[in-house]
Amino acid sequence: MLAYFGYPRAHDDDAERAVRAGMTLVRAIAKLDSGTGERWRVRVGVATGSPIALPTCRFRQKFDEHVRDKAHPLA
């Protein structure tokens, strides 16, 4: 799963929101019962980078290309 914080509307605390969401996800997955006795595990990474400025939805394709080129290799 790949999540973006600050798109399409940025907030001053986007980095904190990302970290909190990741921590919540880790805690929630740890509580799940796989039914096999095995515990579910998940890892979360948070990366920061240059902001992406896309003023209108007609630039959606450009955003998708940026995501494919920049964010997916990190994930």
Secondary structure by P-SEA (a helix, b strand, c coil): ccccccccccccaaaaaaaaaaaaaaaaaaaccccccbbbbbbbbbbbccbbbbccccaaaaaaaaaaacccccc
